Amino acid sequence: MKRLFSILAITGLMTFGTIQAQDSTQTAEPAVEAQAEATSEEATVVAGDDETAAVERSFTQELKERFIQGGPGFMGIVLLCLILGLAIAIERIIYLNLSTTNSKKLIKNVEDALQSGGVNAAKEVCRNTAGPVASIFYQGLDRIDHGVESAEKAVVSYGGVQMGQLEKNVSWISLFIALAPMLGFMGTVIGMIQAFDKIEAAGNMDASLVAGGIKVALLTTVFGLIVAMVLQVFYNYIIAKIDSIVNDMEDASISLVDILVDYKNKK
């Protein structure tokens, strides 16, 4: 009997242990599956990030490759047009922004200084103010002793000088806008001529023989048009800024002449 009970006890323990092991295995399986799914999702996200980075890198690399394929001759000249055009455009934009003046405030300050301290005080206000409007005012005030007509002539003459300063080097930007696509077209034409030379030398019309040459030739036109479009945006902004400053100069000059006439009449 004792042996029977011992056998039954051992059998029960083994059965209980097997059931418990199965339960623990079943409990662990979802956790393992969840962890595997999480790892798979992380791998997918990382792979997606790698693909995005690869796309970004490939765009930059393709742009460089296309530029190199266009040939160092014409593509280098087109790039030089872009660099010089952007340099002049940035310099003009900085100069024009520094030349912008609050004309209404300047007119009021000059008028107050003219009434309280005379011509010298008004000239000091203009001397301490930057911009072409203040320079024109100074020239007009400097010649008020010779009469209003002389001051008006000085304002008009010096206004033309300041307009020339505002438009300085702008014509070079328009030159690069016209030159870049022309160079691109020239590179395309030369590339097409070379492609037909290959056809003539081969003696047959093989597409693979000339496709590469024609593609490379067209790249110069594409880059030339891109350079022209970029510079055109800057050029239009600069022209609009110059027109705004010139209109402001003309309005302020008229106001200055009126102030000088009133000042001379009161004297």
QUIQUI-V585133 format. One line per field, one symbol per residue. phi: phi as a letter, one per 30 degrees, with the letter a starting at -180 (. if undefined). psi: psi as a letter, one per 20 degrees, with the letter a starting at -180 (. if undefined). burial: 1 if it has 9 or more other C-alpha atoms within 8 Angstrom, else 0. A space follows every 10 residues. Layout:
phi: ???
psi: ???
burial: ???
This chain:
phi: .edddddddd dddddddddd dddddddddd dddddddddd dddddddddd dddddddddd dddddddddd jddddddddd dddddddddd dddddddddd bddddddddd dddddcbidd dddddddccd jdddddeddd ddcdddjddd dddddddddd ddddddcdid dddddddddd dddddddddd dddddddddd ddibccdddc dddddddddd dddddddddd dddddddddd dddddddddd dddddddddd ddddddd
psi: gghghggggg ggghgghggh hgghghhhgh gggghhgghg gghggggggh gghhggghgg hhggggghhi phfhhhhghh ggggghgggg ghggghhhip qnhghggggg gghhhhiahg hhhhghhjpq qhghgggghg hhjhhjrhgg hghhggghhh ghhhhhjpjh hhghghghhg hghghghggg hhghghhhgh hhjrnpghhi ggggghhhhh gghghggggg hhghghgggh gggggghhgg ghgghggggh ghghhh.
burial: 0000000000 0000000000 0000000000 0000000000 0000000000 0000000000 0000011101 1001111110 1100110110 0110010010 0010011011 1111001110 1110111001 1111111111 1111000101 1101100110 0110011001 0111011111 1111101111 1101110110 0000000011 0011011111 1111101110 1101100100 1100110110 0110111011 1010000
